[in-house]
Amino acid sequence: MRRRDVPIAILAAAVAPTVLSSCNGSADAEIATYPRTAQEIAGSVVPTDYTCRPGAWRRYGADPGGQADSTNAIAIACAVNGFAFDDVGGTYMVSGPIRVPSNCTISGKVNQTELVMLDPDTSLIVADETKGVTIEGIRFRVPAASAVATGVVVFFKCVECVCRNCDFSGFSWAGAWLYDARNCTVTQCYFHDSQGSLVDSADICVYNNSSDNIITDNRCFGGNFHGVLIQNPYNDAFPSRNLVARNHIVNHQAYGVCLYVPDEGDTHNHILDNRIEDIRGTFHRASGTGIYAAGGGAGGTVIDGNTLMRCCTETRFRIEAPGAIGIHGMTAANSPIAISNNVIDEMAHYDGILIVESAAQVIIIGNNVHLLSGNTEECPIRVELASQVTVKANILRRPPTDGRCILVYASGGAVADVTVSSNTCCGGNDSQIDFYSDEGGYFDQLLCFDNTCSGGGDAASCISVAAVNGATVSGNNCTSAKGVTFYIRDARDLKVANNTFNSEGPVSVVASGACTGSVYAASNSQNGAILDSAVGLLVE
């Protein structure tokens, strides 16, 4: 899916500096409680209310009653103070962007200060090529929808800026937008009740060459396209080393966390310890993935310790790696991808973890995946047209009436260097570990060892290996209900040793097709018959 490029003119309008005007004061004001500061004098700023401390928005004419436009007053407070703040709480009307200079903190009273954006087509708080800006304790509300890509809070080419403990509602494209930002933080914010239908809208957008940013402990309930979007808009940019951690992301149309970097390279972003729920997939009915990493620029991604529930609830088409976690389009030049220690539950539709059309090394380890009854065609783990994949020490569960636990699929060519080891597969009414091919697909150099497969329906098998050139199946402990425990078909140079293949049915092992150079060793144990019609298989 091609992502929309944001027009440069729109961004320029969003970050244009506000012209500050001075307020008129009286001669008596000079002897009031808080006289003019050196910064106010240097900036030719005359406060309108000397009873307010320097930095208070009301000192410069801001109206907490929401009747007058407070844009210029708040901008003046930021321009001549290192700490610009609301001292009383209230609702302030804003009609244009407020530009915040370096080393300035703009602060509200938590749950009491609200800024209402009267023009939905522009940004509200803008830090433009600044350093050390902090925005905190403010409720931002945009009453009307927009068709323009803007952010409520924008960090544009900023360094070490922070947005924390803020509330965002009514935005149409981004609540917090980091554009070419470095070492910036968005934390403890609440995003909810977004508006409009802009493609790639997000609660938090990390854009272009933004790097080393921290997105943590936010509640992303906006309901727009994405909870968190990390994006390169097709211009050789690489948003890198960003941390997305401990966020609660709920009820989005496309993806919970979307990492979209189409240009080839390594970005090493980390998606850790988030809770992601109810991702719908209404966009083209082909999205819905909880954590989606796509493109040749997503090398080095780490997805660890996340909890994902009820993803793809309205997805209908298998196009863009639908599942709880989806990886799509990595290249052989990419650094390894790690998917580890995630908990995936209540998946009524599509896969738990899906790797598709990927040549990079992917390590899937220590995950716990549960599919709900009725999700018959999908798998807790699916590796599709992808090489260099390790599937290790995962716990995979599904009802015994349904399908596979692990599917490794080859079609139209080779899938190579796949290892499936030390997994626990419970349930399923198909091959619980299935190396499956069609349309001329085949496997090179497979390893399948030390897995435990148990349970399953009457038609279930435990391991099925087909169209293989070079493989080892060893140390697996497999028990099926009435079905065949182990299938071999057209497997060349396959070594099968030290396995236990038990079935409550009469047949434990079936071998067929061309199996030149393959060996079924005497070290295997099976309680049923071996039906061998294969050509070239040695059964010791």
FENJOHU-V783884 format. One record per residue. RES is the residue in one letter. OMEGA is omega as a letter, one per 20 degrees, with the letter a starting at -180 (999 if undefined). D_CENTER is the distance of its C-alpha to the mean C-alpha in Angstrom with 2 decimals. Layout:
res=RES omega=OMEGA d_center=D_CENTER
res=RES omega=OMEGA d_center=D_CENTER
This chain:
res=M omega=a d_center=16.06
res=R omega=r d_center=17.48
res=R omega=a d_center=15.79
res=R omega=r d_center=18.34
res=D omega=r d_center=20.03
res=V omega=a d_center=20.89
res=P omega=a d_center=24.70
res=I omega=a d_center=26.09
res=A omega=r d_center=28.76
res=I omega=r d_center=26.40
res=L omega=a d_center=24.71
res=A omega=r d_center=28.23
res=A omega=a d_center=29.35
res=A omega=a d_center=26.53
res=V omega=r d_center=27.43
res=A omega=a d_center=31.21
res=P omega=r d_center=33.15
res=T omega=r d_center=35.11
res=V omega=a d_center=38.90
res=L omega=r d_center=40.21
res=S omega=r d_center=43.61
res=S omega=r d_center=45.89
res=C omega=r d_center=47.20
res=N omega=r d_center=50.97
res=G omega=r d_center=52.39
res=S omega=r d_center=55.94
res=A omega=a d_center=58.35
res=D omega=a d_center=58.21
res=A omega=a d_center=54.47
res=E omega=a d_center=55.22
res=I omega=r d_center=56.68
res=A omega=a d_center=53.98
res=T omega=a d_center=51.94
res=Y omega=a d_center=49.33
res=P omega=r d_center=50.92
res=R omega=r d_center=49.19
res=T omega=r d_center=47.22
res=A omega=r d_center=47.66
res=Q omega=r d_center=44.26
res=E omega=r d_center=45.27
res=I omega=a d_center=48.60
res=A omega=r d_center=47.09
res=G omega=a d_center=44.75
res=S omega=r d_center=47.63
res=V omega=r d_center=45.91
res=V omega=a d_center=48.24
res=P omega=r d_center=46.64
res=T omega=a d_center=47.63
res=D omega=a d_center=47.62
res=Y omega=r d_center=48.95
res=T omega=r d_center=48.61
res=C omega=a d_center=44.86
res=R omega=r d_center=43.66
res=P omega=a d_center=42.50
res=G omega=r d_center=38.82
res=A omega=a d_center=38.98
res=W omega=a d_center=37.90
res=R omega=r d_center=41.04
res=R omega=a d_center=43.26
res=Y omega=r d_center=42.45
res=G omega=r d_center=42.76
res=A omega=a d_center=39.44
res=D omega=r d_center=40.09
res=P omega=r d_center=38.32
res=G omega=r d_center=40.00
res=G omega=a d_center=37.94
res=Q omega=a d_center=41.04
res=A omega=r d_center=41.00
res=D omega=a d_center=38.38
res=S omega=a d_center=37.09
res=T omega=a d_center=35.12
res=N omega=a d_center=37.80
res=A omega=a d_center=38.73
res=I omega=r d_center=35.26
res=A omega=r d_center=34.96
res=I omega=r d_center=38.38
res=A omega=r d_center=37.41
res=C omega=a d_center=34.51
res=A omega=a d_center=36.78
res=V omega=r d_center=39.58
res=N omega=r d_center=37.93
res=G omega=r d_center=35.46
res=F omega=a d_center=34.59
res=A omega=a d_center=34.47
res=F omega=r d_center=34.25
res=D omega=a d_center=35.06
res=D omega=a d_center=37.86
res=V omega=a d_center=38.52
res=G omega=r d_center=35.48
res=G omega=r d_center=35.61
res=T omega=a d_center=34.21
res=Y omega=r d_center=34.37
res=M omega=a d_center=34.31
res=V omega=a d_center=32.69
res=S omega=a d_center=33.35
res=G omega=a d_center=31.78
res=P omega=r d_center=29.54
res=I omega=a d_center=30.51
res=R omega=a d_center=30.38
res=V omega=a d_center=29.88
res=P omega=a d_center=31.58
res=S omega=r d_center=30.75
res=N omega=r d_center=31.18
res=C omega=r d_center=31.31
res=T omega=r d_center=29.86
res=I omega=a d_center=29.72
res=S omega=r d_center=29.83
res=G omega=r d_center=30.38
res=K omega=a d_center=31.66
res=V omega=r d_center=28.80
res=N omega=r d_center=28.96
res=Q omega=a d_center=32.00
res=T omega=r d_center=31.14
res=E omega=r d_center=29.76
res=L omega=a d_center=29.44
res=V omega=a d_center=29.76
res=M omega=a d_center=28.93
res=L omega=r d_center=31.78
res=D omega=a d_center=30.49
res=P omega=a d_center=27.03
res=D omega=r d_center=27.09
res=T omega=r d_center=26.86
res=S omega=a d_center=24.85
res=L omega=r d_center=26.19
res=I omega=a d_center=25.71
res=V omega=r d_center=25.54
res=A omega=a d_center=25.68
res=D omega=a d_center=26.80
res=E omega=a d_center=27.20
res=T omega=r d_center=27.85
res=K omega=r d_center=27.38
res=G omega=r d_center=27.26
res=V omega=r d_center=26.55
res=T omega=r d_center=25.53
res=I omega=a d_center=24.78
res=E omega=r d_center=25.10
res=G omega=a d_center=26.24
res=I omega=r d_center=26.27
res=R omega=r d_center=25.46
res=F omega=r d_center=24.59
res=R omega=r d_center=25.51
res=V omega=a d_center=25.70
res=P omega=a d_center=28.15
res=A omega=r d_center=27.95
res=A omega=a d_center=25.32
res=S omega=r d_center=25.01
res=A omega=a d_center=24.56
res=V omega=r d_center=23.86
res=A omega=r d_center=20.69
res=T omega=r d_center=21.21
res=G omega=r d_center=19.58
res=V omega=r d_center=21.36
res=V omega=a d_center=20.94
res=V omega=r d_center=20.76
res=F omega=a d_center=20.76
res=F omega=a d_center=22.23
res=K omega=a d_center=23.05
res=C omega=r d_center=23.25
res=V omega=r d_center=23.49
res=E omega=r d_center=23.07
res=C omega=a d_center=22.54
res=V omega=r d_center=21.21
res=C omega=a d_center=20.27
res=R omega=r d_center=20.64
res=N omega=r d_center=21.75
res=C omega=a d_center=21.70
res=D omega=a d_center=21.39
res=F omega=r d_center=20.13
res=S omega=r d_center=21.26
res=G omega=a d_center=22.41
res=F omega=a d_center=20.36
res=S omega=a d_center=19.75
res=W omega=r d_center=17.34
res=A omega=r d_center=15.82
res=G omega=r d_center=16.69
res=A omega=a d_center=16.12
res=W omega=r d_center=16.10
res=L omega=a d_center=16.16
res=Y omega=a d_center=18.04
res=D omega=a d_center=19.24
res=A omega=r d_center=18.99
res=R omega=r d_center=19.52
res=N omega=r d_center=19.40
res=C omega=a d_center=18.53
res=T omega=r d_center=17.09
res=V omega=a d_center=15.74
res=T omega=r d_center=16.45
res=Q omega=r d_center=17.88
res=C omega=a d_center=17.53
res=Y omega=r d_center=17.52
res=F omega=a d_center=16.23
res=H omega=r d_center=17.91
res=D omega=r d_center=20.07
res=S omega=a d_center=18.85
res=Q omega=r d_center=21.18
res=G omega=a d_center=21.72
res=S omega=a d_center=20.02
res=L omega=r d_center=18.81
res=V omega=a d_center=16.47
res=D omega=r d_center=13.14
res=S omega=a d_center=13.98
res=A omega=r d_center=11.51
res=D omega=r d_center=12.30
res=I omega=a d_center=11.34
res=C omega=r d_center=11.51
res=V omega=b d_center=11.70
res=Y omega=r d_center=14.05
res=N omega=a d_center=16.38
res=N omega=r d_center=17.58
res=S omega=a d_center=16.02
res=S omega=r d_center=16.02
res=D omega=r d_center=16.26
res=N omega=a d_center=14.84
res=I omega=r d_center=13.85
res=I omega=a d_center=11.63
res=T omega=r d_center=12.86
res=D omega=r d_center=14.43
res=N omega=r d_center=13.71
res=R omega=a d_center=14.08
res=C omega=a d_center=11.97
res=F omega=a d_center=14.25
res=G omega=r d_center=15.00
res=G omega=r d_center=14.85
res=N omega=a d_center=14.32
res=F omega=a d_center=12.01
res=H omega=r d_center=8.60
res=G omega=r d_center=7.95
res=V omega=r d_center=6.54
res=L omega=r d_center=7.30
res=I omega=a d_center=8.24
res=Q omega=r d_center=11.07
res=N omega=a d_center=14.35
res=P omega=r d_center=16.75
res=Y omega=r d_center=18.85
res=N omega=r d_center=21.03
res=D omega=r d_center=20.65
res=A omega=a d_center=18.47
res=F omega=r d_center=16.10
res=P omega=a d_center=13.68
res=S omega=r d_center=14.07
res=R omega=r d_center=13.88
res=N omega=a d_center=11.64
res=L omega=r d_center=10.76
res=V omega=a d_center=8.14
res=A omega=r d_center=10.15
res=R omega=r d_center=11.95
res=N omega=r d_center=10.54
res=H omega=a d_center=11.49
res=I omega=a d_center=9.51
res=V omega=r d_center=11.92
res=N omega=r d_center=13.38
res=H omega=a d_center=11.62
res=Q omega=a d_center=13.13
res=A omega=a d_center=10.66
res=Y omega=r d_center=6.92
res=G omega=r d_center=5.37
res=V omega=a d_center=2.22
res=C omega=r d_center=4.27
res=L omega=a d_center=5.98
res=Y omega=a d_center=9.44
res=V omega=a d_center=12.43
res=P omega=a d_center=15.37
res=D omega=a d_center=18.06
res=E omega=r d_center=18.76
res=G omega=r d_center=18.21
res=D omega=a d_center=16.37
res=T omega=r d_center=13.95
res=H omega=r d_center=13.20
res=N omega=a d_center=10.05
res=H omega=r d_center=9.37
res=I omega=a d_center=6.61
res=L omega=r d_center=9.47
res=D omega=r d_center=11.18
res=N omega=r d_center=9.02
res=R omega=a d_center=10.51
res=I omega=a d_center=8.83
res=E omega=r d_center=11.70
res=D omega=r d_center=13.42
res=I omega=a d_center=11.04
res=R omega=a d_center=14.03
res=G omega=r d_center=13.79
res=T omega=r d_center=16.75
res=F omega=a d_center=15.98
res=H omega=a d_center=18.42
res=R omega=a d_center=18.00
res=A omega=r d_center=15.98
res=S omega=r d_center=12.32
res=G omega=a d_center=10.96
res=T omega=r d_center=8.26
res=G omega=r d_center=6.22
res=I omega=a d_center=3.48
res=Y omega=r d_center=5.25
res=A omega=a d_center=6.96
res=A omega=r d_center=10.26
res=G omega=a d_center=13.49
res=G omega=r d_center=15.94
res=G omega=a d_center=14.56
res=A omega=r d_center=11.58
res=G omega=r d_center=14.22
res=G omega=r d_center=14.11
res=T omega=r d_center=10.41
res=V omega=r d_center=10.52
res=I omega=a d_center=8.44
res=D omega=r d_center=11.10
res=G omega=a d_center=12.53
res=N omega=r d_center=9.93
res=T omega=a d_center=11.62
res=L omega=a d_center=10.51
res=M omega=r d_center=13.33
res=R omega=r d_center=14.61
res=C omega=r d_center=11.98
res=C omega=a d_center=13.66
res=T omega=r d_center=16.54
res=E omega=r d_center=18.04
res=T omega=a d_center=16.92
res=R omega=a d_center=20.13
res=F omega=r d_center=19.71
res=R omega=a d_center=18.31
res=I omega=a d_center=17.39
res=E omega=r d_center=13.74
res=A omega=a d_center=12.74
res=P omega=r d_center=12.54
res=G omega=r d_center=11.77
res=A omega=r d_center=9.79
res=I omega=r d_center=8.16
res=G omega=r d_center=9.20
res=I omega=a d_center=10.43
res=H omega=r d_center=12.81
res=G omega=r d_center=15.51
res=M omega=a d_center=15.71
res=T omega=a d_center=19.29
res=A omega=a d_center=21.89
res=A omega=a d_center=22.01
res=N omega=r d_center=18.47
res=S omega=a d_center=18.22
res=P omega=r d_center=17.09
res=I omega=r d_center=13.58
res=A omega=r d_center=13.46
res=I omega=a d_center=11.96
res=S omega=r d_center=14.07
res=N omega=r d_center=15.27
res=N omega=r d_center=12.70
res=V omega=a d_center=14.43
res=I omega=a d_center=13.90
res=D omega=r d_center=16.57
res=E omega=r d_center=18.24
res=M omega=r d_center=16.89
res=A omega=a d_center=19.62
res=H omega=r d_center=18.33
res=Y omega=a d_center=16.86
res=D omega=r d_center=15.71
res=G omega=r d_center=14.10
res=I omega=a d_center=12.89
res=L omega=r d_center=13.68
res=I omega=a d_center=14.55
res=V omega=r d_center=16.36
res=E omega=a d_center=18.61
res=S omega=r d_center=17.68
res=A omega=r d_center=20.36
res=A omega=r d_center=18.59
res=Q omega=r d_center=19.10
res=V omega=r d_center=16.43
res=I omega=a d_center=17.16
res=I omega=a d_center=16.15
res=I omega=r d_center=17.99
res=G omega=r d_center=18.72
res=N omega=r d_center=16.38
res=N omega=a d_center=17.94
res=V omega=r d_center=17.36
res=H omega=r d_center=19.49
res=L omega=a d_center=20.03
res=L omega=r d_center=22.31
res=S omega=a d_center=25.72
res=G omega=r d_center=26.02
res=N omega=a d_center=22.84
res=T omega=a d_center=25.39
res=E omega=a d_center=24.22
res=E omega=a d_center=20.75
res=C omega=r d_center=20.03
res=P omega=r d_center=18.25
res=I omega=r d_center=17.65
res=R omega=r d_center=18.34
res=V omega=a d_center=18.96
res=E omega=r d_center=20.14
res=L omega=a d_center=21.98
res=A omega=r d_center=20.37
res=S omega=r d_center=22.44
res=Q omega=a d_center=22.27
res=V omega=r d_center=20.19
res=T omega=r d_center=21.03
res=V omega=a d_center=20.46
res=K omega=r d_center=22.01
res=A omega=r d_center=22.85
res=N omega=r d_center=20.55
res=I omega=a d_center=21.96
res=L omega=a d_center=21.66
res=R omega=r d_center=23.42
res=R omega=a d_center=24.43
res=P omega=a d_center=27.68
res=P omega=r d_center=30.63
res=T omega=a d_center=31.18
res=D omega=a d_center=28.00
res=G omega=a d_center=26.86
res=R omega=r d_center=25.51
res=C omega=r d_center=23.40
res=I omega=r d_center=22.57
res=L omega=r d_center=23.10
res=V omega=a d_center=23.49
res=Y omega=r d_center=24.51
res=A omega=r d_center=26.56
res=S omega=r d_center=27.98
res=G omega=a d_center=30.19
res=G omega=a d_center=30.05
res=A omega=r d_center=29.24
res=V omega=a d_center=26.35
res=A omega=r d_center=27.22
res=D omega=r d_center=26.70
res=V omega=r d_center=24.77
res=T omega=r d_center=25.36
res=V omega=a d_center=25.00
res=S omega=r d_center=26.43
res=S omega=r d_center=26.95
res=N omega=r d_center=24.87
res=T omega=a d_center=26.16
res=C omega=a d_center=26.17
res=C omega=r d_center=27.65
res=G omega=a d_center=28.79
res=G omega=a d_center=28.44
res=N omega=r d_center=31.26
res=D omega=r d_center=30.65
res=S omega=a d_center=30.30
res=Q omega=r d_center=27.99
res=I omega=a d_center=27.24
res=D omega=r d_center=27.89
res=F omega=a d_center=28.25
res=Y omega=a d_center=28.88
res=S omega=r d_center=29.96
res=D omega=r d_center=31.52
res=E omega=r d_center=32.87
res=G omega=r d_center=33.95
res=G omega=r d_center=30.86
res=Y omega=a d_center=31.58
res=F omega=r d_center=30.32
res=D omega=r d_center=31.45
res=Q omega=r d_center=31.47
res=L omega=r d_center=29.80
res=L omega=r d_center=29.89
res=C omega=a d_center=29.71
res=F omega=r d_center=31.08
res=D omega=r d_center=31.32
res=N omega=r d_center=29.35
res=T omega=r d_center=30.57
res=C omega=a d_center=30.66
res=S omega=r d_center=32.43
res=G omega=a d_center=33.18
res=G omega=r d_center=32.39
res=G omega=a d_center=34.46
res=D omega=a d_center=37.83
res=A omega=a d_center=36.45
res=A omega=r d_center=33.92
res=S omega=a d_center=34.22
res=C omega=a d_center=32.42
res=I omega=r d_center=31.96
res=S omega=a d_center=32.66
res=V omega=a d_center=33.05
res=A omega=r d_center=34.06
res=A omega=a d_center=34.63
res=V omega=r d_center=34.28
res=N omega=r d_center=35.88
res=G omega=a d_center=35.86
res=A omega=r d_center=34.20
res=T omega=r d_center=34.83
res=V omega=a d_center=34.44
res=S omega=r d_center=35.65
res=G omega=r d_center=35.66
res=N omega=r d_center=33.89
res=N omega=a d_center=35.14
res=C omega=r d_center=35.02
res=T omega=r d_center=36.63
res=S omega=a d_center=36.59
res=A omega=r d_center=38.40
res=K omega=a d_center=40.82
res=G omega=r d_center=38.99
res=V omega=a d_center=39.34
res=T omega=a d_center=37.38
res=F omega=r d_center=36.96
res=Y omega=r d_center=37.18
res=I omega=r d_center=38.05
res=R omega=r d_center=38.46
res=D omega=a d_center=39.22
res=A omega=r d_center=38.08
res=R omega=r d_center=39.85
res=D omega=r d_center=40.16
res=L omega=r d_center=38.42
res=K omega=a d_center=39.38
res=V omega=a d_center=39.15
res=A omega=r d_center=40.38
res=N omega=r d_center=40.38
res=N omega=r d_center=38.50
res=T omega=a d_center=39.48
res=F omega=a d_center=39.39
res=N omega=r d_center=40.86
res=S omega=r d_center=41.15
res=E omega=r d_center=43.07
res=G omega=a d_center=44.19
res=P omega=a d_center=46.92
res=V omega=r d_center=44.85
res=S omega=a d_center=42.34
res=V omega=r d_center=41.78
res=V omega=r d_center=42.11
res=A omega=a d_center=42.39
res=S omega=r d_center=43.09
res=G omega=a d_center=43.10
res=A omega=a d_center=43.61
res=C omega=a d_center=42.79
res=T omega=r d_center=44.83
res=G omega=a d_center=44.62
res=S omega=a d_center=42.70
res=V omega=r d_center=43.91
res=Y omega=a d_center=43.56
res=A omega=r d_center=44.94
res=A omega=r d_center=47.40
res=S omega=r d_center=45.06
res=N omega=r d_center=43.01
res=S omega=r d_center=43.93
res=Q omega=a d_center=43.99
res=N omega=r d_center=46.01
res=G omega=a d_center=46.44
res=A omega=r d_center=47.77
res=I omega=r d_center=46.43
res=L omega=a d_center=46.88
res=D omega=r d_center=47.07
res=S omega=a d_center=47.76
res=A omega=r d_center=45.83
res=V omega=r d_center=47.66
res=G omega=r d_center=47.67
res=L omega=r d_center=46.02
res=L omega=r d_center=47.93
res=V omega=a d_center=47.95
res=E omega=999 d_center=49.59
